[in-house]
Amino acid sequence: MRRQKRDKNQRAFIRGYQVGCHGKSKELCPFQAGETRQTWISGWRNGREDNWDGFTGAAGIARQPTQIRL
């Protein structure tokens, strides 16, 4: 059986989270406007918070989102 593709917003959130965890700028957002951009920035914001709280490297693996946390 094939795996169902993830929702576009869920993928955007996860990618934004990963960028935020690595301490990169939100200016790297690949989306220009719309709901997907807002979802990516929400993920980036959560990733930056985890980065500031010290959840990087091995400690951050368990914190990586598999679903959107809004």
C-alpha positions as CSV (number, residue, x, y, z in Angstrom):
1,M,0.0,0.0,0.0
2,R,1.2,3.5,-0.8
3,R,1.7,6.0,1.9
4,Q,-0.6,9.0,1.8
5,K,1.1,12.3,1.2
6,R,1.3,14.6,4.1
7,D,-0.7,17.8,4.1
8,K,1.2,20.7,2.5
9,N,0.8,22.8,5.7
10,Q,2.1,20.0,7.9
11,R,5.2,19.7,5.7
12,A,5.7,23.5,5.7
13,F,5.5,23.6,9.5
14,I,8.1,20.8,9.9
15,R,10.5,22.5,7.4
16,G,10.1,25.8,9.2
17,Y,10.7,24.1,12.6
18,Q,13.9,22.6,11.3
19,V,15.2,25.9,10.0
20,G,14.4,27.6,13.3
21,C,16.1,24.8,15.3
22,H,19.3,25.5,13.3
23,G,19.1,29.1,14.2
24,K,18.6,30.4,10.7
25,S,16.6,33.4,9.7
26,K,12.9,33.4,8.9
27,E,13.8,35.3,5.7
28,L,14.6,31.8,4.3
29,C,10.9,31.0,4.1
30,P,10.3,29.7,0.5
31,F,6.6,30.8,0.5
32,Q,5.6,34.3,-0.6
33,A,2.1,34.6,1.0
34,G,-0.9,32.8,2.3
35,E,-1.7,30.2,4.9
36,T,1.3,28.0,4.0
37,R,3.7,30.9,4.8
38,Q,2.0,31.5,8.2
39,T,2.3,27.8,9.0
40,W,6.0,27.8,8.0
41,I,6.6,30.8,10.2
42,S,4.8,29.2,13.1
43,G,7.1,26.2,12.8
44,W,10.1,28.5,12.6
45,R,9.0,30.3,15.8
46,N,8.6,27.0,17.6
47,G,11.9,25.8,16.4
48,R,13.6,29.0,17.6
49,E,12.0,28.6,21.0
50,D,13.4,25.1,21.3
51,N,16.8,26.3,20.1
52,W,16.8,29.0,22.8
53,D,15.7,26.5,25.4
54,G,18.6,24.2,24.5
55,F,16.8,21.5,22.7
56,T,19.4,21.0,20.0
57,G,21.4,18.0,18.8
58,A,20.4,14.7,20.5
59,A,18.1,16.4,23.0
60,G,16.1,18.0,20.2
61,I,15.4,14.8,18.3
62,A,12.4,13.9,20.5
63,R,11.1,17.4,20.2
64,Q,10.9,17.5,16.4
65,P,7.2,17.8,15.4
66,T,5.3,15.1,13.5
67,Q,2.1,17.2,13.7
68,I,1.3,20.8,13.7
69,R,1.5,22.5,17.2
70,L,-0.4,25.7,17.1
